[in-house]
């Protein structure tokens, strides 16, 4: 199937500027042959026109929508994107530009929004900005904890002649806990310890 100006008009497209922009961007129409999740994501990343009108096209049955559950969209430019009904659950949107995005009906459950620019975004779940801010705050706390652990580990230095005895006692337990905390923080941040 090829989306043409006639397809848009039949779907009640009423913005002459948008129809004209479509004609310029897709003079031969837009083919839905081989329409896949990967092609959908690539289109949203490559075309500001597609980003702005994707949700409209989905809502009016012009374009079928693929789930983007778990999609890697870190640092993606999705400014002003119309992501109506997009399934972005578990998507990596850390650092993404979602400024002015239309997210009504979008599923952002468990999406990573750390550092994402959500200024002016419409239709965010009530907790989304707070969740992103909370993730950033916890990451800063983790960095402080790691610095404190490193300092504590360097302060607790033991002469080589006493090492075996100390490792068996409280110092060994402390250093083991430091190591466990370091590993837990790395796991929470999705990286290797």
C-alpha positions as CSV (number, residue, x, y, z in Angstrom):
1,X,0.0,0.0,0.0
2,X,1.2,3.5,-0.8
3,X,0.0,6.5,1.2
4,X,-0.8,9.4,-1.1
5,X,-2.3,12.8,-0.8
6,X,-5.6,11.2,-1.7
7,X,-5.2,8.8,1.2
8,X,-4.6,11.7,3.6
9,X,-7.7,13.6,2.3
10,X,-9.8,10.4,2.6
11,X,-8.7,10.3,6.2
12,X,-9.9,13.8,6.7
13,X,-6.6,15.6,6.7
14,X,-7.6,19.2,6.9
15,X,-4.3,21.1,7.2
16,X,-3.2,22.2,3.7
17,X,0.3,23.0,4.9
18,X,0.7,19.4,6.2
19,X,-0.6,18.0,2.9
20,X,1.8,20.2,1.0
21,X,4.7,19.2,3.2
22,X,3.8,15.5,2.7
23,X,3.8,16.1,-1.1
24,X,7.3,17.7,-0.9
25,X,8.8,15.0,1.4
26,X,7.1,12.0,-0.4
27,X,6.4,13.1,-4.0
28,X,5.8,9.4,-5.0
29,X,3.8,8.8,-1.8
30,X,4.9,6.8,1.2
31,X,5.1,3.0,0.8
32,X,4.0,0.8,3.6
33,X,5.6,-2.3,2.0
34,X,7.9,-3.9,4.4
35,X,6.5,-1.7,7.2
36,X,8.3,-3.1,10.3
37,X,9.1,-1.9,13.8
38,X,12.6,-1.1,12.7
39,X,11.4,1.0,9.7
40,X,8.9,2.8,12.0
41,X,11.6,3.7,14.5
42,X,14.0,4.8,11.7
43,X,11.3,7.0,10.2
44,X,10.5,8.7,13.5
45,X,14.2,9.4,14.0
46,X,14.9,10.6,10.5
47,X,11.9,12.8,9.6
48,X,10.6,15.7,11.6
49,X,7.5,15.6,9.4
50,X,6.9,11.9,10.2
51,X,7.5,12.7,13.9
52,X,4.9,15.5,14.0
53,X,2.1,13.6,12.1
54,X,2.8,9.9,13.1
55,X,0.2,9.9,15.9
56,X,-2.4,11.5,13.6
57,X,-1.8,8.9,11.0
58,X,-2.2,6.1,13.6
59,X,-5.4,7.6,15.0
60,X,-6.9,7.9,11.5
61,X,-6.0,4.4,10.4
62,X,-3.5,5.6,7.8
63,X,-0.5,3.8,9.3
64,X,-0.5,0.7,11.5
65,X,1.6,1.1,14.7
66,X,4.2,-1.3,15.9
67,X,5.1,-1.7,19.5
68,X,8.3,0.0,20.5
69,X,8.5,-1.9,23.8
70,X,12.1,-2.0,24.9
71,X,13.3,0.1,21.9
72,X,16.8,1.7,22.2
73,X,16.1,5.4,21.8
74,X,18.8,6.8,24.0
75,X,19.5,10.4,23.1
76,X,17.0,10.3,20.3
77,X,15.6,13.5,18.8
78,X,11.9,13.1,19.2
79,X,11.1,16.8,19.7
80,X,7.5,17.6,18.8
81,X,6.8,14.0,18.0
82,X,3.2,12.9,18.0
83,X,3.5,9.5,19.7
84,X,-0.3,9.0,20.3
85,X,-0.9,5.3,21.5
86,X,2.8,4.4,21.1
87,X,3.9,1.5,23.2
88,X,7.3,2.7,24.7
89,X,7.2,0.4,27.7
90,X,10.7,-0.5,28.9
91,X,12.1,1.8,26.1
92,X,15.5,3.4,26.7
93,X,14.7,7.1,26.3
94,X,17.5,8.3,28.6
95,X,18.7,11.7,27.4
96,X,16.1,11.7,24.6
97,X,14.7,15.0,23.4
98,X,10.9,14.7,23.9
99,X,10.5,18.5,24.1
100,X,6.9,19.3,23.0
101,X,6.1,15.7,22.3
102,X,2.4,14.6,22.3
103,X,2.3,11.5,24.5
104,X,-1.4,11.0,25.1
105,X,-2.3,7.4,25.2
106,X,1.4,6.4,25.0
107,X,2.6,3.6,27.3
108,X,5.7,4.7,29.1
109,X,5.6,2.0,31.8
110,X,9.1,1.3,33.0
111,X,10.7,3.5,30.3
112,X,14.1,4.9,31.2
113,X,13.5,8.7,31.1
114,X,16.7,9.7,33.0
115,X,17.9,13.0,31.6
116,X,15.2,13.1,29.0
117,X,14.0,16.6,28.0
118,X,10.2,16.5,28.6
119,X,9.7,20.3,28.6
120,X,6.3,21.1,27.1
121,X,5.5,17.4,26.5
122,X,1.7,16.8,26.6
123,X,0.0,13.8,28.0
124,X,2.7,12.5,30.3
125,X,1.6,10.2,33.0
126,X,1.6,12.3,36.2
127,X,4.7,10.6,37.7
128,X,6.9,10.6,34.6
129,X,8.8,13.9,35.2
130,X,9.1,13.1,38.9
131,X,10.3,9.6,38.0
132,X,13.0,10.9,35.7
133,X,14.1,13.5,38.2
134,X,14.1,10.9,40.9
135,X,16.3,8.6,38.8
136,X,18.7,11.5,38.2
137,X,18.8,12.2,41.9
138,X,19.5,8.6,42.8
139,X,22.2,8.4,40.3
140,X,23.9,11.4,41.9
141,X,23.5,9.8,45.3
142,X,25.1,6.6,44.0
143,X,28.0,8.6,42.7
144,X,28.5,10.1,46.1
145,X,28.3,6.7,47.7
146,X,30.9,5.3,45.3
147,X,33.2,8.2,46.1
148,X,32.7,7.6,49.9
149,X,33.4,3.9,49.5
150,X,36.6,4.5,47.6
151,X,37.8,6.9,50.3
152,X,36.9,4.5,53.1
153,X,38.6,1.6,51.4
154,X,41.8,3.7,51.0
155,X,41.7,4.8,54.6
156,X,41.4,1.2,55.8
157,X,44.7,0.1,54.6
158,X,46.4,-2.8,56.5
159,X,50.1,-3.6,56.6
160,X,50.9,-6.8,54.6
161,X,52.0,-8.6,57.8
162,X,48.6,-8.2,59.4
163,X,46.4,-8.6,56.3
164,X,45.3,-12.2,56.9
165,X,44.3,-11.5,60.5
166,X,42.5,-8.3,59.6
167,X,40.7,-9.8,56.7
168,X,39.2,-12.4,59.0
169,X,37.9,-9.7,61.4
170,X,35.8,-6.5,61.0
171,X,38.0,-4.9,58.4
172,X,37.5,-7.8,56.1
173,X,33.8,-7.7,56.7
174,X,33.7,-4.0,56.0
175,X,35.7,-4.3,52.8
176,X,33.4,-7.2,51.7
177,X,30.3,-5.0,52.3
178,X,32.0,-2.1,50.3
179,X,32.4,-4.5,47.4
180,X,28.8,-5.7,47.7
181,X,27.5,-2.1,47.7
182,X,29.6,-1.2,44.7
183,X,28.2,-4.2,42.8
184,X,24.6,-3.4,43.8
185,X,25.0,0.2,42.6
186,X,26.5,-1.0,39.3
187,X,23.7,-3.5,38.8
188,X,21.1,-0.8,39.6
189,X,22.6,1.5,36.9
190,X,22.8,-1.4,34.4
191,X,26.5,-1.7,34.1
192,X,29.1,-4.2,35.1
193,X,30.8,-3.8,38.6
